[in-house]
Amino acid sequence: MTHLKQPIQPTRILIVEDNPMDVKFLQHVFEYEPGWNTEFVTVEDGEEAIEYLLHPDTPKPDLVILDLNMPKKNGIDVLKVIRTTHRFYGLRVAIFSSSPEDVIRSRLGEANLQADDYINKPFGFGECSSLVKRFHHCCDPGSRLSQFSVGG
């Protein structure tokens, strides 16, 4: 009797980013982990992200890569929806921002929110390998919240 192997489901990643160059950069980053089967959905602003996430036919992503400074609704608004919607319990969120870490900590703390990781936008492609490892770690259900947590 032959057992057919089930294909490994891709990791669904929602990129919430208004800068097309940052989106291209992120997609390029994931090429550094060829064994990691990923599929991307990209939205350009917080309002579009919330509509996408709350649509009943949208499958829950495995990871949200979230910029905070966006038009219409910002990343704090998106994170608030994610953290207060039962359907998204356990959804991993990595903040991907060019803002200084202390500013991000302050903004998330004021909103009483936390993310699973905080990643500064790099200035070049030299950090691709380490970035993808952080995103991969963020998706690992056994990992705890990163060093970036409210009050931490």
Summary of the structure (lengths in Angstrom):
residues: 152
radius of gyration: 15.5
end to end distance: 53.6
largest distance: 59.3
contacts: 413
relative contact order: 0.17
helix: 39%
strand: 17%
